[in-house]
Amino acid sequence: MKATVYVTIKENVLDPKGSAVQGALHSLGFDEVSKVRIGKYLELDLDTNDRAAAEIRIKEMCELLLANTVIEDYRYELA
């Protein structure tokens, strides 16, 4: 089973990397960009066909390592 995990900085947390990218885009003439948020994208291959067990394990992985839940949100997709 394949899991895709998306980790993003929480909306109420300052994103200095996103602000830097937004500024760079503006300096390149892309003035229509009003906001940039930087995140992480991860693909994991899981050796299981049990969807419920995979969801539990992915949540554990995100909570313990893949996301800093104090300042980041995460979501995942299983295929």
Backbone as a chain_set.jsonl record, in Angstrom:
{"seq": "MKATVYVTIKENVLDPKGSAVQGALHSLGFDEVSKVRIGKYLELDLDTNDRAAAEIRIKEMCELLLANTVIEDYRYELA", "coords": {"N": [[0.851, -1.165, 0.0], [0.49, 2.241, -0.723], [1.372, 5.275, 0.807], [0.76, 8.711, 0.952], [1.984, 11.599, 2.329], [1.308, 14.821, 3.482], [2.729, 17.621, 4.852], [2.248, 20.633, 6.475], [2.892, 23.994, 7.544], [1.147, 25.283, 10.316], [-1.668, 27.441, 9.977], [-1.702, 29.716, 11.642], [0.948, 30.117, 12.26], [3.999, 31.756, 11.715], [5.598, 31.749, 8.553], [8.593, 31.905, 7.511], [10.148, 30.937, 5.352], [8.25, 30.651, 3.329], [7.517, 33.337, 3.056], [9.932, 34.359, 2.078], [10.106, 33.059, -0.396], [7.819, 34.095, -1.612], [8.562, 36.815, -1.773], [10.736, 36.576, -3.537], [9.421, 35.636, -5.829], [7.833, 37.867, -6.385], [9.856, 39.699, -6.99], [10.644, 38.659, -9.37], [8.622, 39.296, -10.993], [6.157, 38.111, -10.629], [3.67, 39.213, -9.477], [1.083, 38.561, -8.82], [1.006, 36.607, -6.91], [-0.126, 36.105, -3.758], [0.338, 34.841, -1.373], [2.524, 32.453, 0.085], [3.078, 29.235, 1.277], [5.248, 26.971, 2.752], [5.896, 23.493, 2.673], [6.092, 19.909, 3.339], [6.393, 16.952, 1.388], [5.785, 13.56, 1.328], [6.346, 10.2, 0.302], [5.433, 6.958, 1.072], [5.982, 3.488, 1.045], [4.104, 0.868, 2.159], [4.194, -2.29, 3.7], [1.636, -3.774, 3.751], [-1.789, -4.763, 3.427], [-3.898, -4.069, 4.84], [-6.024, -1.633, 5.396], [-7.022, -0.201, 7.653], [-5.107, -0.758, 9.631], [-2.901, 0.377, 8.396], [-3.604, 3.098, 8.395], [-3.546, 3.656, 11.14], [-0.811, 3.236, 11.686], [0.398, 5.16, 9.991], [-0.575, 7.535, 11.123], [0.705, 7.339, 13.624], [3.401, 7.514, 12.797], [3.441, 10.107, 11.731], [2.782, 11.662, 13.994], [4.931, 11.083, 15.696], [7.346, 11.496, 14.261], [7.311, 12.526, 11.518], [5.928, 14.957, 11.402], [5.968, 18.035, 13.143], [3.842, 18.488, 15.436], [3.208, 20.66, 16.994], [3.628, 22.982, 15.544], [2.952, 22.257, 12.982], [0.608, 20.944, 10.6], [-0.78, 17.892, 9.352], [-1.736, 15.71, 6.676], [-2.91, 12.766, 5.056], [-2.934, 10.326, 2.404], [-4.07, 7.189, 1.341], [-3.308, 4.616, -0.934]], "CA": [[0.0, 0.0, 0.0], [1.264, 3.482, -0.804], [0.864, 6.404, 1.59], [1.275, 10.031, 0.622], [1.812, 12.46, 3.503], [1.523, 16.245, 3.25], [2.946, 18.33, 6.117], [2.271, 22.075, 6.244], [2.929, 24.827, 8.746], [-0.196, 25.717, 10.717], [-2.061, 28.742, 9.422], [-1.398, 30.813, 12.563], [2.391, 30.132, 12.524], [4.77, 32.49, 10.728], [6.335, 30.902, 7.615], [9.614, 32.756, 6.907], [10.55, 30.402, 4.043], [7.187, 31.025, 2.403], [7.635, 34.777, 2.806], [11.101, 34.569, 1.223], [9.751, 32.626, -1.753], [6.874, 35.087, -2.129], [9.346, 37.991, -2.144], [11.506, 36.252, -4.743], [8.483, 35.598, -6.95], [7.48, 39.256, -6.699], [10.993, 40.347, -7.652], [10.712, 38.102, -10.725], [7.483, 39.797, -11.752], [4.939, 37.351, -10.364], [3.012, 40.002, -8.441], [-0.238, 38.014, -8.49], [1.135, 35.676, -5.784], [-0.428, 36.857, -2.541], [0.768, 34.113, -0.186], [3.205, 31.182, -0.147], [3.322, 28.421, 2.46], [6.166, 25.89, 2.427], [5.598, 22.258, 3.404], [6.82, 18.698, 2.977], [5.648, 15.911, 0.695], [6.467, 12.288, 1.533], [5.723, 8.984, -0.206], [5.878, 5.784, 1.824], [5.435, 2.202, 0.643], [3.831, 0.073, 3.355], [4.022, -3.718, 3.446], [0.368, -4.236, 4.322], [-3.008, -4.54, 2.639], [-4.912, -3.735, 5.843], [-6.163, -0.179, 5.37], [-7.195, 0.321, 9.019], [-3.804, -0.834, 10.299], [-2.032, 1.356, 7.738], [-3.984, 4.426, 8.896], [-3.035, 3.78, 12.509], [0.645, 3.347, 11.62], [0.744, 6.455, 9.389], [-0.819, 8.553, 12.156], [1.798, 7.233, 14.601], [4.609, 8.043, 12.159], [3.315, 11.571, 11.641], [2.802, 12.24, 15.335], [6.222, 10.862, 16.362], [8.536, 11.865, 13.512], [7.186, 13.222, 10.239], [5.395, 16.311, 11.58], [6.047, 18.668, 14.461], [2.426, 18.841, 15.58], [3.058, 21.944, 17.683], [3.578, 24.052, 14.544], [2.606, 21.738, 11.666], [-0.528, 20.062, 10.363], [-0.507, 16.876, 8.341], [-2.827, 14.894, 6.148], [-2.345, 11.663, 4.296], [-3.79, 9.58, 1.486], [-3.642, 5.809, 1.144], [-3.728, 4.062, -2.228]], "C": [[0.902, 1.235, 0.0], [0.572, 4.575, 0.016], [1.546, 7.676, 1.109], [0.951, 10.943, 1.798], [2.169, 13.889, 3.116], [1.626, 16.922, 4.614], [3.056, 19.815, 5.795], [2.338, 22.809, 7.591], [1.509, 25.306, 9.051], [-0.434, 27.147, 10.263], [-1.661, 29.903, 10.328], [0.089, 30.918, 12.914], [3.087, 30.859, 11.375], [5.589, 31.529, 9.873], [7.395, 31.745, 6.907], [10.096, 32.248, 5.547], [9.516, 30.774, 2.978], [7.244, 32.504, 2.054], [8.811, 35.088, 1.893], [10.798, 34.176, -0.222], [8.779, 33.618, -2.387], [7.618, 36.346, -2.581], [10.152, 37.764, -3.411], [10.605, 36.209, -5.967], [8.076, 37.009, -7.365], [8.624, 39.945, -7.438], [11.185, 39.83, -9.082], [9.505, 38.497, -11.576], [6.188, 39.043, -11.558], [4.159, 38.01, -9.221], [1.648, 39.464, -8.027], [-0.191, 37.025, -7.325], [0.943, 36.45, -4.489], [0.037, 36.146, -1.273], [1.441, 32.812, -0.615], [3.414, 30.507, 1.201], [4.188, 27.243, 2.029], [5.807, 24.667, 3.274], [6.477, 21.117, 2.937], [5.858, 17.708, 2.326], [6.426, 14.617, 0.844], [5.657, 11.165, 0.908], [6.304, 7.807, 0.557], [5.21, 4.546, 1.238], [5.31, 1.353, 1.896], [3.601, -1.383, 2.963], [2.797, -4.238, 4.176], [-0.748, -3.978, 3.327], [-4.174, -4.165, 3.551], [-4.985, -2.22, 5.979], [-6.265, 0.417, 6.778], [-5.87, 0.316, 9.771], [-2.842, 0.194, 9.712], [-2.336, 2.764, 8.237], [-3.441, 4.654, 10.299], [-1.533, 4.01, 12.486], [1.085, 4.694, 11.037], [0.537, 7.576, 10.403], [0.286, 8.54, 13.198], [3.084, 7.826, 14.044], [4.586, 9.57, 12.111], [3.449, 12.218, 13.008], [4.185, 12.147, 15.984], [7.42, 11.407, 15.602], [8.298, 12.802, 12.336], [6.69, 14.653, 10.363], [5.639, 16.775, 13.013], [4.658, 19.231, 14.725], [2.175, 20.107, 16.382], [2.875, 23.059, 16.655], [3.152, 23.571, 13.159], [1.332, 20.902, 11.7], [-0.098, 19.013, 9.36], [-1.802, 16.257, 7.867], [-2.179, 13.822, 5.292], [-3.418, 11.033, 3.406], [-3.209, 8.177, 1.376], [-4.176, 5.301, -0.185], [-3.25, 2.637, -2.343]], "O": [[1.947, 1.255, 0.651], [-0.64, 4.769, -0.07], [2.757, 7.705, 0.89], [-0.202, 11.051, 2.215], [3.205, 14.135, 2.499], [0.717, 16.809, 5.437], [3.856, 20.214, 4.948], [1.899, 22.301, 8.622], [0.766, 25.688, 8.147], [0.493, 27.953, 10.179], [-1.313, 30.973, 9.829], [0.46, 31.718, 13.773], [2.798, 30.607, 10.206], [6.204, 30.601, 10.397], [7.139, 32.255, 5.816], [10.422, 33.053, 4.674], [9.871, 31.163, 1.865], [7.046, 32.885, 0.9], [8.72, 35.966, 1.035], [11.187, 34.877, -1.157], [8.904, 33.944, -3.568], [7.335, 36.882, -3.652], [10.245, 38.649, -4.261], [10.985, 36.695, -7.033], [7.986, 37.31, -8.555], [8.396, 40.686, -8.394], [11.817, 40.493, -9.905], [9.384, 38.086, -12.73], [5.211, 39.309, -12.258], [4.011, 37.437, -8.141], [1.111, 39.865, -6.994], [-1.238, 36.641, -6.803], [1.733, 37.332, -4.155], [0.124, 36.766, -0.213], [0.995, 32.151, -1.552], [3.873, 31.137, 2.153], [3.883, 26.586, 1.033], [5.459, 24.795, 4.448], [7.469, 21.318, 2.237], [4.677, 17.64, 2.668], [7.613, 14.575, 0.519], [4.428, 11.17, 0.972], [7.522, 7.674, 0.675], [4.01, 4.555, 0.966], [6.289, 1.142, 2.612], [2.89, -1.667, 1.999], [2.905, -5.04, 5.103], [-0.656, -3.081, 2.49], [-5.297, -3.967, 3.088], [-4.119, -1.598, 6.596], [-5.647, 1.445, 7.054], [-5.547, 1.277, 10.469], [-2.061, 0.809, 10.439], [-1.415, 3.543, 8.478], [-2.933, 5.733, 10.604], [-1.031, 4.886, 13.191], [2.036, 5.301, 11.529], [1.378, 8.466, 10.527], [0.758, 9.596, 13.618], [3.781, 8.561, 14.743], [5.58, 10.231, 12.409], [4.153, 13.216, 13.159], [4.571, 13.038, 16.742], [8.425, 11.752, 16.223], [9.025, 13.783, 12.179], [7.001, 15.484, 9.51], [5.527, 16.0, 13.963], [4.338, 20.334, 14.282], [1.041, 20.58, 16.445], [2.072, 23.97, 16.857], [3.004, 24.385, 12.248], [1.023, 20.245, 12.694], [0.847, 19.224, 8.601], [-2.82, 16.277, 8.559], [-1.035, 13.962, 4.861], [-4.619, 11.186, 3.627], [-1.992, 8.005, 1.324], [-5.338, 5.521, -0.526], [-3.497, 1.982, -3.356]]}, "num_chains": 1, "name": "protein.A"}
